[in-house]
Structure formats: C-alpha cells, structure tokens
Amino acid sequence: MESEPPRLRPPDGHGLLDGKVVVVTAAAGTGIGSAIAERCLVEGARVVLSDSHERRLAEARERLTEAYGKRVCSFVCDVTDESAVRALVAGAAGEFGRLDVMINNAGLGGNRPVTEMGDDEWARVLDVTLTGTFRCTRAALGQMIAQGGGGAVVNNASVLGWRAQAGQAHYAAAKAGVMAFTRCAALDVAAHGIRVNAVAPSLAEHPFLTKVISERELADLARHEAFGRAARPWEVATVVAFLASDYASYLTGEVISVSSQRA
C-alpha cells in the first residue's frame, strides 16, 4: 500500500485501561484485532487473546507475553460455536478473576455480487460477523452482570453498514446489523452500568485484504479517503481503547466512525 506518512506512529500509553480485564476476539495475526490487543496492553490492561486460528494465536501470545508478561493469556475460540464462546468468557474470568471489557472484532468478509452469492456464503458471513458478535456479547454481559454490573462492550462494525459497495451485500448487511444490535443491547443493559458501543472503520490496512479485493481496487479506495490513505490498524485500536475506558463513561449505544470523513 502507500508509503508511511512522516511522523505517523502510535501514541504512548496513558493508563486508560489500568487494571481492567479485556477480551479481544480475532486477536491473532496482523490486523485490527492484534493492534487492539497491543493497545489495551499499552494502556495497562490484562488481555485475553482469542482467535479460531490456533497457530497464529499461539504466535501472538508468545510475542505479547515477551513484552507484557503475565498480563497476557489466550483461548482458542470459534465465535460460531456457542460452547466455545461460553468457555472463552469463563476462562477469562477464571484466569484474571473478572471481565471488564469485551471487544468483538471477529468478522468475515468476501467479494461476491448478489446474483452469484449462494445461501451458504451469505449465512457464513452473517454467522461469524453478526451472530458471533451477539453470542460473545451475550456471554460477556452475563458475566458482567454476575459481577455486579459495570463494564464495556466494543463492537467492530464498518462504514459499509451505512454506505454501499458492490460485492459486499453480505458483509454490509452483517455490519449494519452489528450497528443496530449495538444500539439495542446498550439500552438492555444500561441499568447495570454496562456500556455498549461500536467503531466503524472505513479502509484499514491489512495484508489479507488483497485476498478479497484487488490491489487496484484497494488503491482506488485509499485515494478517496480524506487523507489519501488507508488507516493503520493502530489508528482504529486507539479509538477502541477510548470506548473501552472510563473516558467514555457517558457514551453508550454509539457507533463512532473511524473513517476520515468518508462515512
């Protein structure tokens, strides 16, 4: 992708999440989930990494443990498996004594026009991206309520929940669902002092994007962003950390666009 702008680097940590226990789904690899996990650690959290890819998850845990020690643990979890989701939340609470923040980053995309899309492809994208978010949120909220309330859920949506892009009907429908789910779930648990919010990135840099979108299309999308480039994953992660923190204490049911004015 485009060259690195001068002086663009992640900000230093400021203890936004000191002492909090954070679970991040789809946290292995090099994308937004990995950046979120590291940002939460930089901000002082204890972080539970989760991913369905066992090898990549082990590699991510090893790398982060070297830097952050016992503040890192991990559990393999497929968000389409309800028993695995329950085990993830129970494991996080068992490892660190509680759960304060659930970050639902797991999602599945693709690039297929509606006229060529099969039921199985449609259902798979919605099961991972929307229903997976529901399963993880439901399990996390149960744990937070059992602890006496308080806590935060942050969901990863997309600006495609608001705007159209050819070949993305399944993904866009799922992300629009994540937005609506976020707003309604926030009201369901407000009385427990739990906040539910979402971020909506536009184009975030990721090495696997070229598997579903051509390099030419990616370059064209980047040119149309206000800064003329894709977001770095850490630029999304910093907004997630804010929503997870007490600095966002009066924010709930909101979807924050991380899109350089291209929502």
C-alpha positions as CSV (number, residue, x, y, z in Angstrom):
1,M,0.0,0.0,0.0
2,E,1.0,3.7,0.2
3,S,4.2,4.8,1.9
4,E,4.2,5.8,5.6
5,P,3.4,9.4,6.2
6,P,6.1,11.3,8.2
7,R,5.8,11.3,12.0
8,L,2.8,8.9,12.0
9,R,3.3,6.5,14.9
10,P,1.1,5.1,17.7
11,P,0.8,7.4,20.7
12,D,2.3,6.5,24.1
13,G,0.1,4.8,26.6
14,H,-1.6,6.8,29.4
15,G,-3.0,4.1,31.6
16,L,-6.6,4.3,30.2
17,L,-7.2,0.7,31.0
18,D,-5.1,0.2,34.1
19,G,-6.2,-3.0,35.9
20,K,-9.1,-3.8,33.5
21,V,-9.5,-7.3,32.1
22,V,-10.1,-7.2,28.3
23,V,-11.1,-10.0,25.9
24,V,-10.4,-9.4,22.2
25,T,-11.7,-11.8,19.6
26,A,-9.9,-12.4,16.3
27,A,-6.8,-11.1,18.0
28,A,-4.1,-13.1,16.2
29,G,-2.3,-12.1,13.0
30,T,-1.5,-8.6,11.9
31,G,-4.9,-6.8,11.6
32,I,-7.1,-4.6,13.7
33,G,-7.6,-7.3,16.4
34,S,-3.9,-7.7,17.0
35,A,-3.5,-3.9,17.2
36,I,-6.4,-3.6,19.6
37,A,-4.9,-6.3,21.9
38,E,-1.5,-4.5,22.0
39,R,-3.0,-1.1,22.5
40,C,-5.0,-2.4,25.5
41,L,-1.8,-3.8,26.9
42,V,0.0,-0.5,26.4
43,E,-2.9,1.2,28.3
44,G,-2.4,-1.1,31.3
45,A,-5.0,-3.8,30.8
46,R,-4.7,-7.6,31.3
47,V,-5.7,-9.0,27.9
48,V,-7.2,-12.3,26.9
49,L,-6.4,-13.0,23.3
50,S,-8.8,-15.2,21.3
51,D,-8.9,-16.5,17.8
52,S,-10.1,-19.5,15.9
53,H,-6.6,-20.0,14.3
54,E,-4.6,-21.9,16.9
55,R,-1.1,-21.5,15.4
56,R,-1.4,-17.7,14.8
57,L,-2.9,-17.3,18.3
58,A,0.0,-19.1,19.9
59,E,2.4,-16.9,18.0
60,A,0.6,-13.8,19.1
61,R,0.5,-14.8,22.7
62,E,4.2,-15.6,22.6
63,R,5.1,-12.3,21.1
64,L,3.0,-10.3,23.5
65,T,4.0,-12.3,26.6
66,E,7.6,-11.4,25.9
67,A,6.7,-7.7,26.1
68,Y,3.9,-7.8,28.7
69,G,4.5,-10.9,30.8
70,K,1.6,-12.4,32.8
71,R,-0.8,-9.8,31.7
72,V,-1.5,-11.9,28.6
73,C,-3.3,-15.2,28.2
74,S,-5.2,-16.8,25.3
75,F,-8.0,-19.2,24.4
76,V,-8.9,-20.6,21.1
77,C,-12.5,-19.7,20.2
78,D,-14.7,-20.0,17.1
79,V,-17.4,-17.4,17.6
80,T,-19.9,-19.6,15.7
81,D,-19.6,-22.2,18.5
82,E,-21.8,-21.2,21.5
83,S,-20.0,-23.6,23.8
84,A,-16.6,-22.2,22.8
85,V,-17.8,-18.7,23.4
86,R,-19.1,-19.6,26.9
87,A,-15.7,-21.3,27.6
88,L,-13.9,-18.1,26.5
89,V,-15.7,-15.9,28.9
90,A,-15.5,-18.4,31.7
91,G,-11.8,-18.8,31.0
92,A,-11.1,-15.1,31.1
93,A,-12.8,-14.7,34.4
94,G,-11.1,-17.8,35.8
95,E,-7.7,-16.6,34.7
96,F,-7.9,-13.0,35.8
97,G,-10.9,-13.0,38.3
98,R,-13.3,-10.9,36.3
99,L,-14.2,-9.5,32.9
100,D,-14.4,-5.7,32.4
101,V,-14.3,-5.2,28.6
102,M,-15.4,-7.4,25.7
103,I,-14.1,-6.4,22.3
104,N,-15.9,-8.1,19.4
105,N,-13.5,-7.9,16.4
106,A,-14.2,-11.3,14.7
107,G,-15.7,-10.9,11.3
108,L,-15.7,-12.5,7.9
109,G,-16.0,-10.8,4.5
110,G,-15.8,-11.6,0.8
111,N,-16.4,-10.1,-2.6
112,R,-19.4,-11.5,-4.5
113,P,-22.3,-9.9,-6.3
114,V,-25.7,-10.8,-5.0
115,T,-26.5,-12.5,-8.3
116,E,-23.7,-15.0,-7.7
117,M,-24.0,-15.4,-4.0
118,G,-25.1,-18.7,-2.5
119,D,-27.1,-19.1,0.7
120,D,-24.1,-20.8,2.4
121,E,-21.8,-17.9,1.7
122,W,-24.4,-15.4,2.9
123,A,-25.1,-17.4,6.0
124,R,-21.4,-17.9,6.9
125,V,-20.6,-14.2,6.8
126,L,-23.6,-13.3,8.9
127,D,-22.9,-16.2,11.4
128,V,-19.4,-15.0,12.1
129,T,-19.8,-11.3,11.8
130,L,-23.3,-10.6,13.3
131,T,-24.4,-13.7,15.2
132,G,-20.8,-14.2,16.5
133,T,-20.9,-10.6,17.9
134,F,-24.3,-11.4,19.5
135,R,-23.0,-14.7,21.1
136,C,-19.9,-13.1,22.6
137,T,-21.8,-10.0,23.8
138,R,-24.5,-12.2,25.4
139,A,-21.9,-14.3,27.3
140,A,-19.9,-11.2,28.3
141,L,-22.9,-9.3,29.6
142,G,-23.9,-12.3,31.7
143,Q,-20.5,-12.3,33.4
144,M,-20.5,-8.6,33.9
145,I,-24.0,-8.6,35.5
146,A,-23.0,-11.5,37.7
147,Q,-20.0,-9.5,38.9
148,G,-22.4,-6.7,40.0
149,G,-22.5,-4.7,36.8
150,G,-20.3,-2.2,35.1
151,G,-18.1,-2.8,32.2
152,A,-18.0,-2.2,28.4
153,V,-18.5,-3.9,25.1
154,V,-17.0,-2.5,22.0
155,N,-18.0,-4.0,18.6
156,N,-16.2,-3.6,15.3
157,A,-18.7,-2.5,12.7
158,S,-17.8,-0.9,9.4
159,V,-18.8,2.2,7.3
160,L,-20.3,-0.3,4.9
161,G,-23.2,-0.6,7.4
162,W,-24.0,2.9,6.2
163,R,-22.8,3.1,2.6
164,A,-22.9,0.9,-0.5
165,Q,-20.1,-1.0,-2.1
166,A,-20.5,-3.5,-4.9
167,G,-19.9,-7.2,-4.0
168,Q,-20.3,-6.5,-0.3
169,A,-24.0,-7.1,0.3
170,H,-23.5,-9.9,2.9
171,Y,-20.7,-8.1,4.8
172,A,-22.6,-4.7,4.7
173,A,-25.8,-6.4,5.9
174,A,-23.9,-8.0,8.8
175,K,-22.2,-4.8,9.8
176,A,-25.4,-2.8,9.6
177,G,-26.8,-5.5,11.9
178,V,-23.9,-5.0,14.3
179,M,-24.7,-1.3,14.5
180,A,-28.4,-1.9,15.2
181,F,-27.5,-4.6,17.7
182,T,-25.1,-2.3,19.5
183,R,-27.8,0.4,19.9
184,C,-30.4,-2.0,21.3
185,A,-28.1,-4.0,23.5
186,A,-26.9,-0.7,25.1
187,L,-30.4,0.0,26.3
188,D,-30.9,-3.5,27.5
189,V,-28.0,-3.3,30.0
190,A,-27.8,0.5,30.8
191,A,-29.5,-0.2,34.2
192,H,-26.5,-2.4,35.0
193,G,-24.0,0.4,34.3
194,I,-22.6,-1.5,31.3
195,R,-21.8,0.4,28.1
196,V,-22.1,-1.0,24.5
197,N,-20.6,0.9,21.7
198,A,-19.0,0.3,18.3
199,V,-16.4,1.6,15.9
200,A,-17.0,1.8,12.2
201,P,-13.7,1.8,10.2
202,S,-13.7,2.6,6.5
203,L,-10.5,1.3,5.0
204,A,-7.9,-0.2,7.4
205,E,-4.6,-1.6,6.1
206,H,-4.4,-5.4,6.4
207,P,-2.2,-7.8,4.4
208,F,-5.1,-10.2,3.8
209,L,-7.3,-7.6,2.1
210,T,-5.9,-8.5,-1.3
211,K,-7.5,-11.9,-0.9
212,V,-10.9,-10.4,-1.3
213,I,-10.2,-7.1,-3.1
214,S,-7.7,-6.4,-5.8
215,E,-4.7,-4.2,-5.2
216,R,-6.1,-1.8,-7.8
217,E,-9.4,-1.5,-6.0
218,L,-7.7,-1.0,-2.7
219,A,-5.5,1.8,-4.1
220,D,-8.6,3.4,-5.6
221,L,-10.4,3.2,-2.2
222,A,-7.4,4.7,-0.4
223,R,-7.2,7.6,-2.8
224,H,-10.8,8.5,-2.0
225,E,-10.1,8.7,1.8
226,A,-9.7,12.2,3.1
227,F,-6.0,11.6,4.0
228,G,-5.5,9.7,0.7
229,R,-4.5,6.5,2.5
230,A,-5.9,3.6,4.5
231,A,-6.0,3.7,8.3
232,R,-3.2,1.9,10.1
233,P,-4.7,-0.8,12.4
234,W,-3.5,1.0,15.5
235,E,-5.5,4.1,14.5
236,V,-8.6,2.1,14.9
237,A,-7.3,0.5,18.1
238,T,-6.8,3.8,19.8
239,V,-10.5,4.6,19.3
240,V,-11.5,1.2,20.6
241,A,-9.3,1.7,23.7
242,F,-11.0,5.1,24.4
243,L,-14.5,3.5,24.1
244,A,-13.4,0.7,26.5
245,S,-12.1,3.2,29.0
246,D,-13.7,5.3,31.7
247,Y,-13.1,8.4,29.5
248,A,-16.2,7.2,27.6
249,S,-18.3,6.8,30.7
250,Y,-21.4,8.6,29.2
251,L,-21.2,7.0,25.8
252,T,-23.4,4.1,25.1
253,G,-25.3,2.9,22.0
254,E,-23.0,4.9,19.8
255,V,-21.2,4.0,16.6
256,I,-18.0,6.0,16.1
257,S,-16.9,6.4,12.5
258,V,-13.1,5.9,12.2
259,S,-13.2,6.9,8.5
260,S,-11.6,10.3,7.9
261,Q,-15.0,11.8,6.9
262,R,-15.9,9.1,4.5
263,A,-18.9,7.6,6.3
